[in-house]
Amino acid sequence: MRLLYLTRGCNIHDRRFLQAFASHGWTIGFASLTRPDIGDPYNVIPDGARHLVWLGLRPKPSTDELRVAAANLRPAVVNFQPEIVLAGPVHDGGFVAAQAALPCPWVVQSWAFDVLWEIERDADALARARIVLQACPGLLADSRAVIQKCESIAGRSLEKQFLLPWGIDLANTKPAKARSAVRAELGIGPQTVFLCTRGLEAKYRIDVLLDAFRKFQASDRNAVLLLASEGSLRSGLETQVKADGLANSVKFLGAVDHHHLLDLFAASDFFVSTAESDGTSIALLEAMYLGVIPIVSNVGGNPEWIRHGINGWLAESGDADDFARALNLGRQMTESRRLGAIQSNRNLVQSRADWTLNFSRWLSELTQLAHPPTSDK
């Protein structure tokens, strides 16, 4: 199969898809809206994918710029001759695909943030998303919440909808170090450990998490919050931590690689996400698989994985008091309930979020879209 993969750049999730396609023997042509930073080791196009064209767009391109990019994409399409195209996010990569007069079937790939966050803040992006979703032959999404939002935008039922909750590599999702060793390296003793891996950006509402943690500490100071990420709001958040007297209990770890992140899960008791929008979070799935109890926003795809008070807690987005209550409820779990939730979460991930199995099924569905089976007369 010859697949044209059209996306913004080449982030960690793009590389994951490209590597998976290539490992199954597909021929991959890669087209990017913005220039991938090839000098960045985290932004390298993987082996097996051929970079066809950089469309020369700046971040947040206008509708007219995207139309020009669609015209510029056509020669690469003619030269590569794909059997199918996968394009996203919806309102930019998907829009380019919709405008490019493609000679083959195409699927628009929602990354959740595009329809749950970005188009809510940009009327032009919403208009483009509507055009794409009214025209697309197929939609790939990571949660029912995203599919429902896309159908609402389109004003129609999307006949070819592919639900791929991404998933994790079960065989390789395991920490390299023991819990005690990681805690010792971090200078953590017997405290309760809350871990947040979300970026230090506006949509993840780390300010709400810090406020909730401050309120939680009023009744339980034997806890530490690990922030394992980086972002443009770090300086302001560090100021908030100092002003709230949390400097000794909140640790900014910066960006960490995936291997170290798995070790941090081993050292943690609870995974916390105060994000304002979410599809199916890979970090959430990893936490559930590794026995870290989730406390997450009641948004997007999270309720598809978390039953409040059973295998984790849901709190209202933007509500520090509700998150503080959830932190307290988590801390008060009995050992038997905790062990039951851990086993339930592990079973759930194994049954629904096996990346290898899910991706294999997705390839079969994509192949059938590109080459529908003919019925015998």
VOBA-1610 file (N, C-alpha, C; in pm, whole numbers, padded with zeros to 5 digits, always signed):
BEGIN
Met+00084-00120+00000Met+00000+00000+00000Met+00087+00125+00000Arg+00044+00222-00077Arg+00114+00350-00084Arg+00028+00455-00014Leu+00080+00507+00097Leu+00007+00602+00181Leu+00076+00737+00178Leu-00001+00842+00151Leu+00048+00978+00169Leu+00003+01027+00306Tyr+00098+01061+00389Tyr+00070+01106+00526Tyr+00096+01256+00533Leu-00009+01332+00553Leu-00002+01478+00554Leu-00030+01530+00693Thr+00062+01608+00748Thr+00046+01658+00884Thr+00118+01792+00898Arg+00118+01848+01019Arg+00179+01980+01039Arg+00331+01974+01033Gly+00390+01883+01110Gly+00534+01876+01120Gly+00578+01732+01128Cys+00645+01698+01237Cys+00678+01557+01259Cys+00704+01538+01408Asn+00595+01540+01488Asn+00613+01528+01632Asn+00618+01381+01672Ile+00625+01356+01800Ile+00641+01220+01850Ile+00527+01130+01807His+00405+01184+01800His+00290+01102+01761His+00291+01073+01610Asp+00333+01173+01530Asp+00349+01149+01387Asp+00450+01037+01364Arg+00563+01045+01432Arg+00667+00942+01414Arg+00616+00805+01451Arg+00533+00800+01553Arg+00478+00670+01594Arg+00394+00609+01483Phe+00310+00690+01421Phe+00228+00641+01310Phe+00314+00602+01190Leu+00410+00687+01155Leu+00496+00659+01041Leu+00574+00530+01060Gln+00630+00511+01178Gln+00705+00389+01206Gln+00617+00267+01199Ala+00493+00279+01248Ala+00402+00165+01246Ala+00363+00128+01103Phe+00333+00229+01021Phe+00302+00200+00881Phe+00420+00133+00812Ala+00538+00188+00832Ala+00657+00135+00766Ala+00688-00008+00812Ser+00664-00036+00940Ser+00695-00170+00992Ser+00605-00277+00931His+00491-00235+00874His+00401-00329+00808His+00426-00334+00656Gly+00534-00272+00614Gly+00572-00281+00474Gly+00504-00182+00382Trp+00433-00083+00437Trp+00369+00017+00353Trp+00473+00116+00301Thr+00447+00169+00184Thr+00531+00274+00127Thr+00473+00409+00167Ile+00552+00488+00240Ile+00499+00610+00302Ile+00560+00733+00238Gly+00474+00819+00186Gly+00515+00951+00144Gly+00471+01052+00249Phe+00564+01135+00294Phe+00538+01227+00404Phe+00535+01370+00353Ala+00426+01440+00382Ala+00413+01581+00345Ala+00384+01663+00470Ser+00453+01775+00486Ser+00438+01855+00608Ser+00397+01998+00573Leu+00307+02052+00653Leu+00264+02190+00635Leu+00374+02287+00675Thr+00435+02262+00789Thr+00545+02344+00837Thr+00672+02261+00833Arg+00784+02327+00833Arg+00911+02255+00817Arg+00946+02177+00944Pro+00964+02045+00934Pro+01010+01971+01051Pro+01151+02014+01087Asp+01177+02028+01216Asp+01311+02065+01262Asp+01396+01939+01263Ile+01461+01913+01150Ile+01535+01788+01136Ile+01652+01781+01233Gly+01700+01896+01281Gly+01810+01896+01377Gly+01767+01854+01516Asp+01639+01848+01540Asp+01586+01809+01670Asp+01575+01657+01675Pro+01646+01589+01767Pro+01640+01443+01770Pro+01501+01389+01798Tyr+01413+01472+01853Tyr+01276+01428+01880Tyr+01183+01457+01761Asn+01241+01505+01650Asn+01158+01550+01538Asn+01213+01497+01406Val+01266+01375+01409Val+01330+01315+01292Val+01231+01225+01220Ile+01225+01238+01088Ile+01140+01150+01008Ile+01198+01010+01014Pro+01120+00911+01053Pro+01175+00776+01071Pro+01208+00708+00940Asp+01295+00608+00948Asp+01326+00527+00832Asp+01199+00463+00778Gly+01191+00453+00646Gly+01074+00393+00584Gly+00973+00496+00536Ala+00995+00623+00574Ala+00906+00731+00527Ala+00988+00827+00441Arg+00938+00859+00323Arg+01007+00948+00230Arg+00942+01086+00236His+01021+01188+00267His+00968+01324+00276His+00947+01378+00136Leu+00822+01397+00096Leu+00789+01440-00039Leu+00794+01591-00057Val+00735+01662+00038Val+00723+01806+00018Val+00700+01877+00151Trp+00764+01994+00163Trp+00733+02088+00270Trp+00653+02201+00207Leu+00534+02226+00260Leu+00442+02319+00196Leu+00463+02464+00237Gly+00560+02489+00323Gly+00606+02626+00347Gly+00515+02714+00429Leu+00431+02656+00514Leu+00336+02736+00590Leu+00393+02777+00725Arg+00350+02893+00770Arg+00380+02937+00906Arg+00280+02872+01001Pro+00308+02875+01132Pro+00208+02826+01227Pro+00077+02906+01215Lys-00035+02842+01233Lys-00168+02901+01224Lys-00189+02972+01090Pro-00177+02900+00980Pro-00194+02962+00849Pro-00338+03005+00825Ser-00354+03101+00735Ser-00487+03147+00697Ser-00550+03049+00599Thr-00678+03068+00575Thr-00750+02984+00478Thr-00691+02999+00339Asp-00659+03121+00298Asp-00600+03142+00165Asp-00464+03074+00154Glu-00384+03080+00258Glu-00254+03014+00256Glu-00269+02862+00244Leu-00369+02807+00309Leu-00393+02664+00300Leu-00440+02624+00160Arg-00516+02710+00095Arg-00558+02681-00044Arg-00437+02679-00138Val-00345+02771-00116Val-00223+02772-00197Val-00143+02644-00169Ala-00138+02602-00044Ala-00066+02479-00009Ala-00128+02358-00077Ala-00261+02358-00090Ala-00328+02247-00159Ala-00283+02239-00304Ala-00272+02355-00371Ala-00224+02357-00509Ala-00079+02308-00517Asn+00001+02346-00418Asn+00142+02305-00417Asn+00159+02157-00384Leu+00059+02098-00321Leu+00066+01956-00287Leu+00042+01868-00411Arg-00036+01917-00505Arg-00079+01831-00617Arg+00036+01769-00695Pro+00143+01842-00728Pro+00253+01776-00801Pro+00314+01659-00724Ala+00326+01673-00592Ala+00380+01563-00512Ala+00286+01443-00515Val+00155+01469-00514Val+00057+01361-00520Val+00067+01289-00655Val+00076+01365-00762Val+00087+01306-00895Val+00212+01220-00906Asn+00322+01271-00851Asn+00449+01199-00858Asn+00448+01073-00771Phe+00391+01083-00651Phe+00393+00970-00558Phe+00287+00866-00587Gln+00173+00907-00640Gln+00061+00819-00674Gln+00015+00733-00555Pro-00034+00798-00450Pro-00080+00722-00333Pro-00208+00646-00363Glu-00228+00539-00288Glu-00354+00465-00294Glu-00453+00519-00193Ile-00400+00586-00091Ile-00487+00647+00011Ile-00408+00758+00080Val-00481+00858+00133Val-00419+00972+00201Val-00476+00981+00343Leu-00387+01003+00439Leu-00427+01028+00577Leu-00380+01169+00612Ala-00473+01258+00645Ala-00439+01400+00662Ala-00500+01457+00788Gly-00423+01535+00861Gly-00471+01602+00980Gly-00372+01709+01023Pro-00403+01786+01126Pro-00531+01798+01194Pro-00644+01842+01101Val-00764+01837+01154Val-00882+01854+01070Val-00881+01987+00994His-00858+02097+01065His-00880+02229+01005His-00762+02284+00927Asp-00647+02213+00925Asp-00538+02259+00839Asp-00491+02148+00744Gly-00430+02040+00795Gly-00392+01931+00707Gly-00512+01869+00637Gly-00621+01852+00710Gly-00742+01799+00650Gly-00799+01891+00545Phe-00791+02022+00570Phe-00843+02119+00473Phe-00760+02116+00345Val-00629+02104+00357Val-00544+02095+00239Val-00582+01972+00157Ala-00604+01860+00223Ala-00644+01738+00152Ala-00778+01757+00082Ala-00872+01822+00151Ala-01005+01843+00092Ala-01000+01933-00031Gln-00901+02024-00037Gln-00891+02120-00147Gln-00800+02072-00260Ala-00734+01959-00242Ala-00627+01919-00334Ala-00674+01832-00449Ala-00805+01806-00460Ala-00858+01722-00568Ala-00781+01590-00576Leu-00777+01518-00467Leu-00700+01395-00459Leu-00759+01287-00551Pro-00674+01207-00613Pro-00722+01104-00705Pro-00750+00971-00637Cys-00752+00971-00505Cys-00771+00847-00430Cys-00851+00877-00304Pro-00900+00774-00233Pro-00971+00799-00108Pro-00880+00867-00006Trp-00941+00941+00085Trp-00864+01005+00191Trp-00941+01001+00322Val-00866+01001+00429Val-00921+00999+00564Val-00866+01119+00639Val-00953+01194+00705Val-00906+01303+00789Val-00881+01249+00929Gln-00768+01287+00985Gln-00728+01241+01118Gln-00742+01354+01219Ser-00834+01338+01311Ser-00846+01435+01420Ser-00748+01398+01530Trp-00682+01500+01583Trp-00590+01479+01695Trp-00654+01524+01827Ala-00783+01534+01830Ala-00860+01574+01949Ala-00846+01723+01979Phe-00723+01772+01996Phe-00708+01914+02028Phe-00760+02003+01917Asp-00761+01952+01792Asp-00805+02036+01682Asp-00953+02071+01692Val-01037+01970+01719Val-01181+01996+01724Val-01231+02026+01866Leu-01159+01983+01967Leu-01203+02008+02105Leu-01146+02137+02163Trp-01041+02191+02101Trp-00976+02309+02158Trp-00956+02420+02055Glu-00882+02391+01949Glu-00839+02500+01859Glu-00954+02565+01784Ile-01044+02487+01729Ile-01151+02549+01650Ile-01249+02626+01737Glu-01250+02598+01868Glu-01336+02674+01958Glu-01287+02816+01976Arg-01164+02843+01933Arg-01101+02973+01953Arg-01069+03043+01822Asp-01120+02989+01711Asp-01086+03045+01580Asp-01202+03017+01485Ala-01277+03121+01451Ala-01396+03104+01366Ala-01359+03053+01227Asp-01245+03099+01172Asp-01204+03051+01041Asp-01168+02903+01045Ala-01103+02861+01153Ala-01068+02719+01167Ala-01194+02634+01177Leu-01294+02684+01248Leu-01421+02612+01258Leu-01488+02599+01121Ala-01486+02706+01044Ala-01546+02702+00910Ala-01475+02601+00822Arg-01342+02597+00830Arg-01266+02500+00751Arg-01295+02358+00797Ala-01303+02337+00928Ala-01333+02204+00979Ala-01468+02156+00929Arg-01564+02245+00922Arg-01697+02207+00874Arg-01690+02163+00727Ile-01617+02236+00646Ile-01599+02198+00505Ile-01538+02060+00494Val-01433+02036+00572Val-01362+01908+00568Val-01453+01794+00610Leu-01523+01812+00721Leu-01602+01702+00777Leu-01729+01676+00698Gln-01773+01773+00621Gln-01887+01750+00533Gln-01846+01676+00407Ala-01715+01679+00376Ala-01668+01620+00250Ala-01590+01491+00267Cys-01533+01468+00386Cys-01437+01359+00400Cys-01502+01221+00385Pro-01436+01129+00312Pro-01486+00992+00301Pro-01472+00912+00430Gly-01378+00954+00517Gly-01357+00881+00641Gly-01293+00967+00747Leu-01317+00934+00873Leu-01262+01006+00988Leu-01192+00908+01081Leu-01069+00942+01120Leu-00997+00868+01223Leu-00995+00951+01350Ala-01039+00892+01463Ala-01042+00964+01590Ala-01002+00869+01702Asp-00960+00928+01815Asp-00912+00846+01926Asp-01015+00825+02036Ser-01136+00882+02019Ser-01238+00867+02122Ser-01375+00894+02064Arg-01478+00842+02129Arg-01616+00869+02088Arg-01648+01018+02100Ala-01590+01082+02200Ala-01615+01225+02219Ala-01572+01305+02097Val-01460+01269+02039Val-01410+01339+01920Val-01501+01310+01801Ile-01542+01185+01783Ile-01633+01151+01673Ile-01763+01230+01685Gln-01818+01235+01805Gln-01943+01308+01826Gln-01926+01457+01796Lys-01813+01515+01837Lys-01789+01657+01809Lys-01775+01680+01659Cys-01709+01589+01589Cys-01692+01603+01444Cys-01827+01593+01373Glu-01911+01502+01418Glu-02043+01490+01356Glu-02128+01613+01384Ser-02111+01671+01501Ser-02184+01794+01534Ser-02138+01908+01444Ile-02009+01918+01420Ile-01956+02023+01333Ile-02006+02003+01189Ala-02003+01878+01144Ala-02043+01847+01007Ala-02193+01858+00986Gly-02269+01841+01092Gly-02414+01839+01079Gly-02463+01714+01008Arg-02387+01606+01019Arg-02426+01481+00955Arg-02359+01365+01026Ser-02411+01247+01003Ser-02348+01126+01053Ser-02235+01088+00959Leu-02119+01058+01014Leu-02003+01020+00933Leu-02004+00868+00916Glu-02030+00826+00794Glu-02049+00682+00768Glu-01922+00603+00795Lys-01809+00651+00743Lys-01682+00583+00763Lys-01607+00648+00878Gln-01629+00598+00996Gln-01561+00650+01114Gln-01477+00538+01175Phe-01352+00571+01201Phe-01259+00473+01254Phe-01215+00516+01392Leu-01249+00436+01492Leu-01213+00467+01630Leu-01084+00392+01665Leu-00978+00467+01681Leu-00849+00409+01717Leu-00798+00479+01843Pro-00823+00421+01960Pro-00779+00488+02083Pro-00628+00477+02103Trp-00560+00480+01990Trp-00414+00471+01987Trp-00371+00351+02069Gly-00348+00368+02195Gly-00304+00257+02278Gly-00156+00265+02306Ile-00106+00166+02374Ile+00034+00165+02414Ile+00097+00031+02377Asp+00227+00031+02368Asp+00304-00090+02339Asp+00315-00167+02470Leu+00226-00261+02491Leu+00218-00329+02621Leu+00349-00396+02659Ala+00415-00458+02562Ala+00536-00534+02593Ala+00649-00445+02643Asn+00649-00319+02599Asn+00761-00230+02634Asn+00722-00119+02730Thr+00599-00123+02780Thr+00557-00022+02878Thr+00584-00075+03018Lys+00706-00057+03060Lys+00746-00100+03193Lys+00866-00017+03238Pro+00872+00016+03366Pro+00984+00096+03415Pro+01112+00013+03420Ala+01225+00082+03409Ala+01354+00014+03416Ala+01404+00006+03560Lys+01351+00094+03646Lys+01400+00101+03783Lys+01289+00071+03883Ala+01330+00027+04000Ala+01235-00002+04107Ala+01180+00128+04165Arg+01060+00118+04222Arg+00995+00233+04283Arg+01085+00301+04386Ser+01146+00224+04472Ser+01230+00281+04579Ser+01351+00353+04522Ala+01408+00299+04415Ala+01526+00361+04355Ala+01492+00496+04294Val+01379+00503+04223Val+01340+00629+04160Val+01308+00732+04266Arg+01238+00691+04369Arg+01205+00785+04477Arg+01331+00837+04545Ala+01427+00749+04565Ala+01552+00792+04628Ala+01624+00895+04540Glu+01624+00874+04409Glu+01688+00969+04318Glu+01620+01106+04322Leu+01489+01105+04345Leu+01413+01230+04349Leu+01412+01293+04489Gly+01468+01224+04586Gly+01467+01275+04722Gly+01330+01267+04787Ile+01254+01165+04749Ile+01118+01145+04802Ile+01117+01026+04896Gly+01054+01046+05010Gly+01042+00937+05107Gly+00908+00868+05096Pro+00838+00853+05210Pro+00711+00781+05209Pro+00590+00867+05171Gln+00611+00982+05112Gln+00500+01070+05078Gln+00411+01010+04968Thr+00288+01062+04964Thr+00202+01033+04851Thr+00251+01117+04733Val+00265+01053+04617Val+00321+01121+04499Val+00213+01136+04391Phe+00188+01261+04355Phe+00100+01294+04242Phe+00189+01333+04124Leu+00160+01277+04007Leu+00240+01303+03888Leu+00154+01366+03780Cys+00202+01475+03721Cys+00137+01536+03605Cys+00240+01544+03493Thr+00204+01493+03375Thr+00294+01493+03261Thr+00250+01590+03151Arg+00145+01666+03177Arg+00091+01754+03074Arg+00176+01880+03059Gly+00177+01934+02938Gly+00261+02050+02910Gly+00224+02172+02993Leu+00321+02257+03014Leu+00300+02380+03092Leu+00248+02488+02999Glu+00129+02461+02943Glu+00063+02550+02849Glu-00081+02573+02896Ala-00145+02674+02837Ala-00275+02721+02886Ala-00381+02612+02890Lys-00390+02529+02786Lys-00501+02434+02779Lys-00492+02324+02885Tyr-00374+02308+02947Tyr-00360+02202+03047Tyr-00389+02251+03189Arg-00408+02381+03206Arg-00453+02441+03333Arg-00372+02394+03453Ile-00241+02401+03442Ile-00155+02365+03555Ile-00177+02461+03672Asp-00221+02583+03642Asp-00252+02677+03750Asp-00364+02623+03838Val-00463+02557+03778Val-00571+02495+03854Val-00518+02380+03939Leu-00429+02300+03881Leu-00370+02189+03956Leu-00294+02240+04077Leu-00215+02345+04060Leu-00138+02399+04173Leu-00231+02454+04281Asp-00338+02519+04240Asp-00435+02571+04337Asp-00502+02457+04411Ala-00538+02352+04338Ala-00600+02234+04401Ala-00503+02166+04497Phe-00378+02157+04458Phe-00278+02092+04544Phe-00255+02173+04672Arg-00258+02305+04659Arg-00245+02391+04778Arg-00361+02366+04874Lys-00482+02358+04821Lys-00599+02331+04906Lys-00591+02192+04968Phe-00546+02095+04890Phe-00530+01959+04940Phe-00431+01955+05056Gln-00323+02030+05043Gln-00219+02026+05146Gln-00263+02086+05279Ala-00373+02158+05277Ala-00425+02210+05404Ala-00462+02097+05500Ser-00496+01981+05445Ser-00532+01867+05530Ser-00432+01753+05523Asp-00339+01758+05430Asp-00241+01649+05416Asp-00115+01705+05351Arg-00016+01734+05435Arg+00108+01793+05384Arg+00211+01686+05348Asn+00178+01560+05369Asn+00273+01453+05340Asn+00258+01406+05196Ala+00273+01500+05104Ala+00254+01468+04963Ala+00346+01556+04879Val+00375+01508+04757Val+00458+01581+04664Val+00393+01575+04526Leu+00407+01683+04451Leu+00355+01690+04315Leu+00472+01703+04219Leu+00479+01610+04124Leu+00584+01610+04022Leu+00525+01664+03891Leu+00588+01765+03835Leu+00549+01819+03706Leu+00656+01779+03605Ala+00627+01676+03527Ala+00726+01620+03434Ala+00697+01667+03293Ser+00722+01794+03267Ser+00696+01851+03135Ser+00759+01989+03130Glu+00747+02049+03013Glu+00801+02184+02993Glu+00695+02265+02920Gly+00714+02397+02914Gly+00619+02481+02843Gly+00644+02628+02866Ser+00572+02709+02791Ser+00595+02854+02793Ser+00549+02920+02922Leu+00466+02852+03001Leu+00414+02912+03124Leu+00497+02876+03248Arg+00609+02810+03229Arg+00685+02760+03344Arg+00722+02871+03443Ser+00772+02981+03395Ser+00817+03088+03484Ser+00704+03137+03573Gly+00587+03162+03515Gly+00473+03208+03593Gly+00426+03104+03693Leu+00432+02977+03654Leu+00390+02870+03744Leu+00488+02854+03860Glu+00616+02872+03833Glu+00715+02868+03942Glu+00691+02981+04040Thr+00653+03096+03988Thr+00620+03209+04075Thr+00499+03177+04162Gln+00398+03113+04101Gln+00279+03074+04176Gln+00314+02976+04288Val+00401+02880+04257Val+00443+02781+04358Val+00510+02849+04476Lys+00599+02942+04451Lys+00668+03012+04560Lys+00571+03097+04641Ala+00481+03166+04571Ala+00385+03252+04641Ala+00291+03171+04730Asp+00261+03048+04689Asp+00169+02964+04767Asp+00241+02879+04871Gly+00372+02895+04884Gly+00447+02820+04983Gly+00459+02672+04951Leu+00464+02640+04822Leu+00469+02499+04780Leu+00606+02457+04731Ala+00706+02543+04748Ala+00837+02516+04687Ala+00898+02384+04732Asn+00866+02340+04853Asn+00924+02214+04903Asn+00844+02091+04863Ser+00728+02111+04805Ser+00644+01994+04773Ser+00604+01984+04626Val+00645+02081+04546Val+00621+02075+04401Val+00756+02075+04330Lys+00779+01975+04247Lys+00906+01962+04177Lys+00885+01979+04027Phe+00951+02077+03968Phe+00950+02095+03823Phe+01064+02011+03765Leu+01030+01905+03696Leu+01131+01813+03643Leu+01171+01846+03499Gly+01096+01935+03435Gly+01124+01965+03295Gly+01081+01852+03204Ala+01116+01865+03076Ala+01082+01760+02980Ala+01167+01637+03009Val+01104+01522+03007Val+01174+01396+03033Val+01151+01302+02916Asp+01249+01215+02888Asp+01229+01120+02779Asp+01136+01008+02826His+01093+00927+02732His+00989+00829+02763His+01036+00725+02864His+01161+00684+02855His+01211+00584+02950His+01207+00638+03093His+01248+00762+03110His+01245+00821+03243His+01102+00842+03290Leu+01013+00874+03196Leu+00873+00892+03231Leu+00815+00763+03289Leu+00848+00649+03229Leu+00799+00521+03281Leu+00851+00497+03423Asp+00975+00538+03450Asp+01028+00526+03586Asp+00951+00616+03683Leu+00911+00735+03636Leu+00834+00825+03722Leu+00698+00765+03756Phe+00636+00695+03660Phe+00511+00627+03691Phe+00533+00526+03804Ala+00645+00455+03800Ala+00673+00355+03904Ala+00683+00419+04041Ala+00726+00544+04046Ala+00744+00613+04175Ala+00618+00681+04224Ser+00513+00685+04141Ser+00396+00767+04170Ser+00276+00687+04217Asp+00186+00755+04288Asp+00062+00693+04335Asp-00058+00736+04252Phe-00057+00863+04206Phe-00170+00917+04131Phe-00121+00994+04009Phe-00194+00978+03899Phe-00171+01056+03779Phe-00279+01163+03773Val-00238+01290+03756Val-00334+01400+03759Val-00326+01478+03629Ser-00443+01506+03571Ser-00451+01592+03453Ser-00568+01687+03468Thr-00539+01816+03462Thr-00642+01920+03472Thr-00672+01982+03335Ala-00639+01911+03229Ala-00654+01962+03093Ala-00798+02005+03064Glu-00812+02111+02986Glu-00945+02158+02947Glu-01003+02076+02831Ser-00918+02006+02759Ser-00968+01920+02652Ser-00877+01799+02642Asp-00935+01686+02603Asp-00859+01561+02591Asp-00934+01465+02501Gly-00859+01390+02425Gly-00917+01275+02355Gly-00889+01153+02441Thr-00811+01061+02387Thr-00760+00950+02467Thr-00612+00976+02491Ser-00578+01010+02612Ser-00442+01048+02647Ser-00354+00924+02660Ile-00240+00922+02588Ile-00144+00812+02600Ile-00091+00804+02742Ala-00062+00920+02801Ala-00011+00920+02938Ala-00111+00859+03035Leu-00240+00887+03013Leu-00344+00827+03098Leu-00342+00675+03085Leu-00333+00625+02963Leu-00331+00480+02942Leu-00208+00416+03008Glu-00094+00483+02995Glu+00028+00430+03058Glu+00014+00428+03210Ala-00041+00534+03265Ala-00062+00539+03410Ala-00152+00424+03455Met-00263+00404+03385Met-00356+00298+03421Met-00290+00160+03412Tyr-00211+00140+03310Tyr-00145+00010+03290Tyr-00041-00017+03399Leu+00023+00091+03447Leu+00133+00075+03543Leu+00089+00092+03688Gly-00041+00097+03712Gly-00089+00095+03849Gly-00096+00230+03917Val-00097+00338+03838Val-00107+00473+03893Val-00252+00519+03878Ile-00317+00550+03989Ile-00459+00583+03989Ile-00482+00720+03925Pro-00574+00731+03827Pro-00596+00859+03760Pro-00695+00951+03832Ile-00663+01079+03829Ile-00753+01186+03871Ile-00749+01288+03757Val-00854+01294+03677Val-00848+01369+03551Val-00974+01452+03530Ser-00964+01548+03438Ser-01078+01633+03404Ser-01191+01551+03343Asn-01311+01592+03375Asn-01431+01527+03319Asn-01460+01588+03182Val-01369+01564+03087Val-01381+01622+02953Val-01345+01518+02849Gly-01393+01541+02726Gly-01349+01462+02611Gly-01360+01313+02630Gly-01250+01244+02602Gly-01249+01099+02609Gly-01226+01042+02748Asn-01194+01125+02846Asn-01161+01071+02979Asn-01273+00987+03041Pro-01401+01030+03032Pro-01507+00946+03091Pro-01525+00812+03021Glu-01466+00796+02902Glu-01472+00667+02833Glu-01378+00565+02897Trp-01289+00613+02984Trp-01193+00526+03051Trp-01209+00524+03202Ile-01259+00632+03258Ile-01263+00645+03405Ile-01406+00645+03455Arg-01434+00555+03548Arg-01562+00555+03621Arg-01536+00620+03756His-01599+00733+03777His-01571+00816+03894His-01589+00736+04023Gly-01483+00734+04104Gly-01488+00666+04233Gly-01468+00516+04225Ile-01455+00462+04105Ile-01437+00317+04088Ile-01293+00286+04051Asn-01250+00334+03935Asn-01111+00309+03894Asn-01031+00439+03882Gly-01086+00546+03938Gly-01021+00676+03938Gly-01123+00782+03971Trp-01086+00908+03948Trp-01178+01019+03978Trp-01181+01117+03862Leu-01300+01173+03841Leu-01320+01279+03743Leu-01352+01408+03817Ala-01293+01517+03774Ala-01320+01648+03836Ala-01352+01748+03726Glu-01430+01847+03762Glu-01474+01944+03663Glu-01358+02034+03619Ser-01345+02049+03490Ser-01236+02129+03434Ser-01241+02272+03487Gly-01126+02322+03528Gly-01116+02459+03576Gly-01158+02480+03720Asp-01202+02374+03788Asp-01254+02386+03924Asp-01151+02331+04024Ala-01073+02420+04084Ala-00968+02377+04177Ala-01027+02309+04300Asp-01143+02355+04347Asp-01205+02292+04463Asp-01245+02148+04433Asp-01299+02125+04315Asp-01339+01989+04279Asp-01217+01899+04265Phe-01111+01951+04209Phe-00988+01871+04200Phe-00929+01844+04339Ala-00935+01943+04427Ala-00885+01921+04564Ala-00964+01811+04633Arg-01097+01810+04611Arg-01179+01702+04668Arg-01137+01567+04611Ala-01110+01563+04481Ala-01070+01438+04418Ala-00934+01390+04471Leu-00841+01482+04492Leu-00712+01446+04549Leu-00731+01386+04688Asn-00818+01446+04767Asn-00846+01394+04901Asn-00911+01256+04896Leu-01006+01238+04806Leu-01072+01108+04793Leu-00972+01001+04751Gly-00884+01037+04660Gly-00782+00942+04620Gly-00691+00904+04736Arg-00650+01003+04810Arg-00561+00978+04925Arg-00628+00890+05030Gln-00761+00894+05038Gln-00834+00818+05139Gln-00871+00676+05095Met-00832+00636+04975Met-00863+00501+04927Met-00809+00396+05022Thr-00890+00295+05046Thr-00839+00182+05124Thr-00747+00099+05035Glu-00664+00020+05095Glu-00570-00061+05019Glu-00642-00160+04928Ser-00750-00217+04976Ser-00823-00314+04894Ser-00887-00246+04773Arg-00942-00125+04791Arg-01000-00052+04677Arg-00892-00011+04579Arg-00779+00028+04631Arg-00669+00069+04543Arg-00622-00048+04457Leu-00604-00163+04520Leu-00559-00281+04445Leu-00663-00324+04343Gly-00790-00312+04379Gly-00896-00346+04285Gly-00898-00254+04165Ala-00877-00123+04189Ala-00874-00026+04080Ala-00754-00049+03989Ile-00641-00081+04050Ile-00520-00108+03971Ile-00542-00226+03877Gln-00600-00333+03928Gln-00622-00450+03844Gln-00726-00422+03736Ser-00830-00350+03773Ser-00934-00314+03676Ser-00877-00230+03563Asn-00793-00133+03599Asn-00735-00046+03497Asn-00641-00122+03405Arg-00562-00209+03462Arg-00469-00288+03379Arg-00546-00376+03281Asn-00652-00438+03329Asn-00734-00523+03241Asn-00798-00441+03129Leu-00844-00320+03164Leu-00909-00234+03066Leu-00812-00194+02955Val-00691-00156+02993Val-00592-00118+02893Val-00554-00237+02806Gln-00537-00352+02867Gln-00501-00471+02789Gln-00609-00507+02687Ser-00734-00487+02722Ser-00843-00527+02633Ser-00874-00422+02527Arg-00851-00293+02556Arg-00894-00188+02463Arg-00782-00102+02408Ala-00664-00109+02466Ala-00560-00013+02430Ala-00427-00080+02396Asp-00433-00195+02331Asp-00314-00262+02282Asp-00279-00201+02146Trp-00175-00119+02142Trp-00139-00046+02020Trp-00115-00141+01903Thr-00043-00250+01926Thr-00011-00342+01817Thr-00137-00401+01756Leu-00229-00445+01840Leu-00353-00503+01792Leu-00442-00396+01728Asn-00456-00282+01792Asn-00542-00176+01739Asn-00492-00127+01604Phe-00360-00111+01591Phe-00307-00059+01465Phe-00324-00162+01352Ser-00308-00288+01384Ser-00328-00392+01283Ser-00471-00390+01230Arg-00568-00373+01319Arg-00708-00363+01277Arg-00730-00239+01191Trp-00667-00130+01230Trp-00681-00005+01156Trp-00626-00019+01014Leu-00513-00089+00998Leu-00458-00111+00865Leu-00555-00188+00777Ser-00620-00287+00836Ser-00717-00365+00759Ser-00833-00277+00713Glu-00882-00189+00801Glu-00992-00101+00765Glu-00949+00001+00659Leu-00828+00051+00672Leu-00777+00149+00577Leu-00759+00084+00439Thr-00712-00038+00438Thr-00694-00110+00312Thr-00828-00131+00242Gln-00930-00164+00320Gln-01063-00186+00260Gln-01121-00057+00205Leu-01089+00056+00268Leu-01136+00183+00216Leu-01067+00216+00083Ala-00936+00185+00076Ala-00862+00214-00046Ala-00901+00119-00158His-00927-00006-00121His-00962-00110-00221His-01083-00189-00171Pro-01201-00133-00187Pro-01321-00203-00137Pro-01335-00341-00201Pro-01373-00440-00123Pro-01393-00573-00180Pro-01508-00572-00281Thr-01490-00641-00390Thr-01594-00648-00492Thr-01687-00764-00461Ser-01815-00741-00478Ser-01913-00847-00451Ser-01934-00930-00577Asp-01951-01061-00561Asp-01977-01151-00674Asp-02121-01136-00720Lys-02139-01131-00848Lys-02274-01120-00903Lys-02327-01258-00937
//
